[in-house]
């Protein structure tokens, strides 16, 4: 965690949002039925694998913004297990970049004294909010594919900034 006396509360909140994204994103990714990655709800819609690839792209783009160089790429989907690993790896890279801002490694400036190229608000309203939308799509696709994810009272969830891997706390209060 941060070594600065007054960490930026906006960046701290972004780190919590990234941890919430890991927790919520993990739910529709666990216990998927065989063939789910290629399920197509209707002609012209994205498959879960395509949605998950887009999620990885969004998170990598967000991390590039934090590091001062906004770089976008559209990736074709990897095999399902690899794409899931990419999602959590991209969350970890983004979390480390945000933690670097809190620790003063990217303290509002980039190497060479250039000002940071992102604002917390823009990062949240763009790639992070979009990622939450796509996690919801994965949950909906699970339901349409006949393997619904249980609902949960996320206020009670044990979500901690920095915990962004596939291993998460068990749900505190799920419901059907």
N, C-alpha and C positions, 0 to 999 in steps of 0.2 A: 504494500500500500504506500501511499504517498509519504514523502519525507518533508514536504513543504509545510509551513505553518498554517496556511489557509488554502486548502485544496479548492479548486473550482467546483462548486456544487453542481453546475451544469454537466461537467464531465463525469462527476461521480454518479449523477442520475443516468447518464448515457451508459455507463458501465453496468448499472443495475438493469437497464432496459436490455442490454445485450445478454445478461444472465437470464432475464425473463424469457427472452427469445430462445435461448438454449433449452430452458425448462419446457416451455410450451411447444417448441419445435420437436423436441424429443418424443412427445406423446404420440403424434401420428406416424413417427418413424419406427417405433417399437412394435414388434409383433405383427408386421404386415403380412397379409396373405400372399401365397405364391402368385406371381404374375401381377401384383399390384403396381409395380413400377411402370408397366406398359398399359395400364387401364386407361381407356379413353371414354370420358363421360358422353361425348357427342362428337360428331365430325368437326374438325377444326379447333378442338380444344387441346390444351396441353396435357400430356400424360404426367403422372406424379414424378417420373424421372426428369421430365423437362422442367417442371416447376422447381424441383430440388436443384437442378443445375442453375436455374435463374437465381435462386436464393444464394447459392455460392458466389455467383457473379456479383450480386448486390453487396454481399458482405466484403468481398475482395475490393470492390469499388469504394466502399465506405472506409476501409483501412487505408487505401491509397490516398483518400482525401485527408485523413488525419495526418498521414506522413508527408503531405504537402504536394502531391502530384496526382491529380484526379485522372485515373486510368480505367476505362471501361472496356470489357471484352465480353462477348457472348460465347459461351462454351457449349459445345454439344454435350448431351448427358453421358456420363460415365456409367459403368455397371452400377446397379443400385447400392451395393455395400460400399463401393468406392465413393459414390456421390454422397452417401450419408457421412462417411469419414471426412470428405471435403467440407461439408456443411459445418461440422464441429471444429475442424481445423481453421476454417475461415473465421468462425466466431472467436477462437482463441487468438488469432492474429489481430483481429480488431480490438479485442479486450486488452491485449498487451500494448497496442498502440495508444489506446486511451489511457491506460495506466502509466505509460511513458509521459503523457501530457501531465498527469497528476504529479508524477515524480519530478517534473521539471526537465526531463530529458528533451521534451519538445515544447517546453515552457513558452508557448505563444510564438516561438521562433523556430525556424528550421536551420540546419547547418548553413553557415554563411551569413546568418543574421536576417534572413528573409522572414517576413511575417507568416504565421500559419495561414493556410489557404482554406480553412473550413470554419464554420461556426457550428456550435452545438445544436442550435435550432435547425439549421439547414440539414445537418446530418440526420437529425431525428425525423424531420418531416419528409425527407427523401428516402434514402436506402433503408433506414431502420423501420420506419412505418410501413414501407412497402414490403419488407420482409415479414412483418407480422401478418399482413394481408395474405401473403402466399402460404404461411403456416396454416392459416384458416382454410385456405383452399385445399391443402393436403388433408386436413381433418374432414372437410366436406367430401373429398374424393374417397376417403376411407369409408364414409357412410354410404355413398353411392355404390361402392364396390362390395357392399355387404359386410364390412368389417368395421363398424363404428368405433370411434374412440370415446371412452366415457367422459362425460362432462366433469368439471372440477371447479370448486370454489378457489380461484387462484389467489385470493387475498390471504388464504391460510397456507399457501404453498411456501415451502422453505427455499426461497430464492436468495442467493447471496452473490454479490458482485464478485467476479473472478471465477465462479463455478460455471464454466461454459462448455464442458465436455458432455459426452453421451451419458455418463453416470450422473444421475441426479437423485435428490432425496425422493423417497416414496411420496405419493400423493397424500395430503392431509385429509381431504374430504372430497371424494368422487361421488357422482350420482349418475343415474341413467335418465 
